[in-house]
């Protein structure tokens, strides 16, 4: 039996991206490892302070998605796309 709790399967995309916090002028560079319709796995520099909610812009499609951090494991963030 699988422990998978995601609502939709993720697809590897290995894309560059940027994290933009609320009211922030600066962008945090990131790497998007995989993505689905409902979330993504994102990696940032170890010293980066990433807010709980932010906008994620991916280089592959230039779309902006509102995200909420669900899980933090070192420099990797599991995020859910929110309204």
Protein Blocks (a to p, Z undefined) as FASTA:
>chain_A
ZZbfbfbdcddfkpadddddehiabdcddddfbdcfkbccddddfklccdfbdcdddfkl
opacddddfbdghjbccddddZZ
